[in-house]
Amino acid sequence: MDLADWTPPPLPPRIALDGRFARLEPLVPDHAEGLFDAFREDAEGAMWRYLPTGPFDSLAAYRAWLDTARLQHDPLHFAVRMRDGRLGGTLSLMRIAPASGSIEAGWLTYAPRLQRTPESTEALVLLMRWAFEAGYRRFEWKCDAANIPSRRAAERFGMSYEGIFRQATVVKGRNRDTAWFAAIDSEWPQLRAAFETWLAPENFDAAGRQRQPLGELTRPILVSRDPG
């Protein structure tokens, strides 16, 4: 592939991204209380199992983490604002490499109120849309290989399986093998159409249940499936 005329994309700006269901807001101090309130819904701390931080036992502890995280440019953290106005969690753009046109979604920290909602799906779609429309060539998703829900989510978003990096790191005193997934720019038109179809109002019934699963729409785009 000849990239002689290709121009590296810009770094992601610290701006809000708006969707039909969700709004992504660059992390600021005022988010701390609303996010901590959301995270308290997870009494068992299950949402933190595969993350390098958390759970946080006090607002002060979480605020201290947020005050450091919000100043970083990589990862660039966003708070997820749900359509009812509440905050539901955070996620980020990370491993940002304009020179190669590669960028990753990470640090998905979704409280129970956000999990399995249209907002949770659209939050990731907003990051992917920004990346590909800005000119990135590759959008990555990596997770602990033991995190089966995350591996399933990657495929649901149309990201193809690329393998396992064995003993990639150590997290909270445990070995982590890392599963790699990615979508590339040539797949974006099909992915965008799939996301638009899934997010359309007519895809949800009166109770808010999806009529057509996203995985059915993105499955034909995958070039490789996760054997796990």
C-alpha positions, 0 to 999 in steps of 0.5 A: 500500500503506497502511503506517499500522499497520506497525511498523519492525523491530528491529536484528539482535541479536548472537546465534547462529542455528542450523540443521540443517546450519549455525550462525551465530556472531557474529564474535569473536576466537576465530574468527580462527585457524579461519577463516584455516585455512579460507581457506588452502585457496583457494591462488589467492585466487579467493574474494576476487576480488569482495570489497573486502578479502583475500586475507590473507597471514598470520594476523596480517593477518586477525586485524587485519581481524577485530578491526575487523569484529567490532565493527561493527553494520553490517555485522554479521558472522557466522562459519559453523560447519559440522556437522563443527565446523569454520569455513567462512567468514563472511557478514553482514547489512548496509545495515540500514534498519529505517525502510524495512524493508530489509536486505541479505546481504553479505560472503559469504566462503566457503572451498572447504570450505564452497562448494556444501554444504548449510551454505553454503545454509542459512547464507544461509537463516538470515539471510533467515529472521531478517530476515523473521520480525523484520518486515523487508519487503525482503531484498536481494542485490547483487553485482558484475555480472561475478560470474556465480556470485553472480548465479545464486546470488541467483536460486537463493535466490528473489531477483528481478532488479531491474537493473544500477547502472552504474559504481556503485563502484570495487573494488581498482582495477576498475570495478564495475557492481552487479547488484541482486536482492531478495525481499519479505515477501509472498514469504516464505511460499513461499520458506520452504516451498521452503527447508524442502523443500530442507533436509529430510533426504529431499532428500539421498541417502546420499552427501549429494547433493541430489535436487531442486535449490533453483532448481527450488523457488524459480523459480516465486516469481521475478517477474523473471529475470536476463537475464545 
